[in-house]
């Protein structure tokens, strides 16, 4: 279920907003709305760290060409079977990114292209947030028919890095469904890369009834 967001010190928020107003008045591309500023403060803990993180993200977005990824039709089509931002939302209103792990092979992928596709999905989902209501995402990893050849630690490391550095506090909940017993060994490795806050957002769902606490099962794709 939805976790209550960490409290943001209002004086810190005021200071960060003032700093960003100075920057964005000179360069509108540096602008972040108030919801974004609060997410960075929650993630990075203080004004200086949040401010520096925002500047790094803005620089990364320009260098990585984030705003142009939606125009890369070839990339989107090539990796369409890897993940999808669903039309429906979870029960709290979060946009959902659905990832069927069976469609991935760690032996047959281009890590740079796939990372770009992940960014595209995060961007698409983030833009669908009704930020006044809920400003984070639901990510569903479906491990039905999962085999060890599907396990790609580097892709997951990249995704974790993106979420922590450039999409802080965007993850609301990560649901792992249909996990085979042997995935517990993989999870032991993955959990070691997560901070405590992120780890708490990961939930293993063991039945359709449990899944109904988060979303309506019928909205999950059957064509991937």
Secondary structure, 3 states (H helix, E strand, C coil): CCCCCCCCCHHHHHHHHHHHHHHHHHCHHHCCCHHHHHHHHHHHCCHHHHHHHHHHHHHHHHHHCHHHHHHCHHHHHHCCCCCEEEEEECCCCCEEEEEEHHHCCCCCCCHHHHHHHHHHHHHHHHHCCCCCCCCCEEEEEECCCCCHHHCCHHHHHHHHHHHHHCCCCCEEEEEEECCCCCHHHHHHHHHCCCCHHHHHCEEEECCHHHHCCCCCHHHCCCCC
